[in-house]
Amino acid sequence: MIAAAPFRDRVVHHALINIIEPPVDKQFIYDYYQVKVRILSLRRDSIRFVTLSLCVENGYLAVRKNLQGLANLEGLVRMLNLLDKIIDTALQRKNLQGLANLEGLVRDDLLTPVERRIGIPIGNLTSQFLANFYLDDFDHYIKEQLNIQAYLRYVDDFIVLDDDKNRLNDLRELIREYLARNRLRLHPRKAHIIPTRQGLEVLGYIVFPHKRLLRNDNGHRFFRKLRGFGQASLSGKRNFLDFKPSIRSWVGHAKHADTYGLRCKIFADVVF
């Protein structure tokens, strides 16, 4: 469920993150936020690698409110009450109960899901920041204790690259155990080990050693939307300027893949 905060609330979210993020950002590992840049460049140097692609199940819903780490940062204490309020007002009881029924989730007792607030709304800028903050200890565990160099994380999705499939199998179990201690678990259908030559699906792209493609459903979905835009334009119901932001957004995403021919075809077939 996507949470669309009112515009004035989003202004507050941005103002808050502008203050909180810079000092906190210094404690994050380098690869937690530049995953897109790094994963798109892997095609140049990882032809032989095997990929372990993982995802935390119900990542946003599973985040437990824990601002202790933020409270220790000098100068941010006055902001925590506001962040507290943003989190609490967004949490809904149905989210809590849905998470309480997840198979395999560690719980203290029947009242724990109510007493220990869990879940942050997908869609808020504050949620993206908090999800990255929540798994910061995990990042340091991977990079510093397990000494894994080829590791990337984007919120609750993370990727490990290695030449040895057996090593990745062992690593997957270590990760599973670490997450369980924090009442998290890997998504049962998103913990695969695959050769890079088969293509790595990440952030809407499929990345191969020598090329980068857009997911098929992404192109088909946008073409249907664009055709609807064209029909609305020709009927006089809408103006092209109404569609321009949506079109520019998709082009901005698609142009990072090998999509020149696809883009030419899609736009050639639609008239405004």
N, C-alpha and C positions, 0 to 999 in steps of 0.2 A: 504494500500500500504506500503510495507516494504522498508525502505531506507537502501541500502547497501553502506555505505561510503567507499571510497578508503582506502586501508590499511594504507597509511601514515597519512590520516586524523584520522583514528581510534587511531593511536599512540598519536596524539595530544589530542584527546578526553580523553584518559586514563590519560595522563599527567596532563591535566587540572582538571579532577575530583580528582586525587590524592591530589591536593592542596586545592580545594574548599570543598570537602566533609567532611574532618575531623572536621573543626570548625562548619560547618552547622549541622552536624550529632548530635551535642550536644543538639540542640533545638528540634529535632524530638522526638515524643513519642516512647516508647520502641517497640510497636507492628507494626510499619509501615514497617519494613524490615524483621522481623523474622516470617512473617506469615506462611511460610512453616513449620517451626519447631513447632509453636504453634498449627496450625490446625491439624497436624498429631498426636498431643498428646491429642487432645480434646476427643478422644474416651475413655480416661481413667476417665474423670470426668464430662461429659455433657450428660449422657444418657437421661435425662428427658427434655433437653432444646429444645426450638423451635428456628429455625434459620431464620433470616432475611438476605437474600443474595441480595446484591445490586451492581449495576454497573453504572458508569457515562457514558452516551451515547456519543459515539465518543470521548472518554477520551483524547487521544493524540491530535486530531484535535481541541478540544475545549480549550486547554490550551492557555491562552493569555500571551504574553511576558510581564513579570513583574519582573524585577530584583531589584526592590526597596529594598526588604528584604535582598538581598545579598549585596547591595551597603552599607548597614549599618554595615557590618561585617568588623572589623578591619583587614587590611592586604590583603583584597581580591579585592580591587578597581582596581588594575592593570590587574586583570584577566577578568574583566567584558566586556571590549571591545572585547576580543577574543571570549568570550561566546556569546556576541551580534552577532558577525559575523557568528558564527556557526549556530545560530538560523535563522538569516535572509537569509543566502545562501541556507538553506534547505527548506524554505517555498516556496510553489508554488502557483501561482494564482488560479489554479483549486481547491486547498484545501480551499482557502479563500472563493471562490464562493460556493463550496459545503456546507460549514458550514453556509454561509449566508442564505441558503434556508431551513435550518433545522426548522421544525415546532416547535414553542414554544420558540425558542431562543430569549432572550431579546436583542434588538438592539436599538441604539440611533437614527440612521437615515440611509439613504442608503449608505453613505460613510464610516460608522463605520467599516465594515469588511476590508476595505482597509487601513484606518488610524490606526486602532488598530490591529496590526499584531497578527494573531492567528494560532495555529497549530504547532506541533513539530513532526519531522519524527520518525515513529516507527522503531526501530532498532539501533538507536544511543545510546551509553552509556550516553551521556549528556541528552538525552530525558528521560531516566529512572529517572535520578537524578532530573531533572526539574519537572517531573510529581509528584514525591514524595514531592518536595519542594512546588509545587503549592497548594497541598491539606493539607499542614501542619497546617494551621489555622483551617481547618475543623476537623482534628484529635484532636486538643486541645479543640475545641467546643464540640465534642462528649465525650471526656474523662473528661474534667474539668467543663464544664457548665452543660452538661446533666448527668454527673456522670455515664456513661456507662462503666463498667469494662470489660465485655466480648466482645471486639471489635478488629477486625483485618483488616488491609488494605494491599493490594498488588497493587500498582500503582492506577488504577481506579476501582478496584474491592474491595468491603469491605463487611464484615460479622459481624452481631451482634447476640449474643446468649442470650436468656432469657427464663424463665419458663412461662411467661404470653404472650399469643398471642395478647390480646388487647393492652398491653403496647407496643408491637412491631408495631402494626398498628399506634398508636399515634406517635411513634418515626419515622416511615417512612414519615409521613407528615411533621414533623419538619425538617427532612433531606431534603425533597423535597423543602421546603421553603428556607432553608439556601443555597442550591445549586443554586436556581433561582436567589438569590441576587448576585451571582457571575457568572451569565449567563451560568450556567450549568444545566443539568437536568438528572434525572434518566432514564436509558434505560427502555422503556415501557414493555419489555418482560423479564427483569432481575431484578425484585424487588419483589421476592417471600418470603412468610412466610411458612415454611414447618417444620414438625417434624423431628428431627435429625434421627429418626429410618428409614426414607425414603432414607437417604443417601444424603450427602452434596457434590455437585460437585465443586471442587476447584483445580486449577493448574494441570489439567489433571488427577486427582484422583476422586474417589467417596468414601467419608469417612462415615462409619457407626459407631455406638457406639462401636462395638467389632471387626471390620475388616476394611480394607482399600483396595480398588480395583482400577485397572487401567480402564480408560474408554474403552469401547469396540472398538470404532473406532480407538483408539491409537494402540491397539494390532493388529487389522486387517491391518491397514496401514503399520505398521512396517513389518509384515509378508510378504506382497506383495513386499515391498522394499527389504527385505532380500532374497526372492526368485529370484528377479532380479539380486541381487549381485551374487548369486550362479550360475545363468545361464551365466552371463558375465565371471565369473571365470572359469567355465568348458569349455567355448568356447575359452579361451585364450585371450580374449579382454582386461581383467583387472586382476590385481593382488589382492589377498586377502588384502594386506596391504593398498590398496586404500580405502577399505570399513571399515577398523578397527576403525577409529575415529567415524564414524557414528554409528557403532554397539555398541561401548563402551558408547557413549552418551545415546543411548536408554536404555541400561542395567542399567546405572547409575540412570536413571529416574524410570524405572520399578521396581527396587529392593526395593524402598521405599513403595511399595504396596505388597499385598499378591499374588505374581506372580511366585513363584518358579515353580509350575507345568506348568504354561503358558510358562515360559522361556524354560523349558526342552523340551516341545512339539515343540515349534517354531524352536529351533535349531536342534532338532533331525530330523526334516522334510526337512532340507536344506543341500545340499552337496556342498562343495567348491572344 
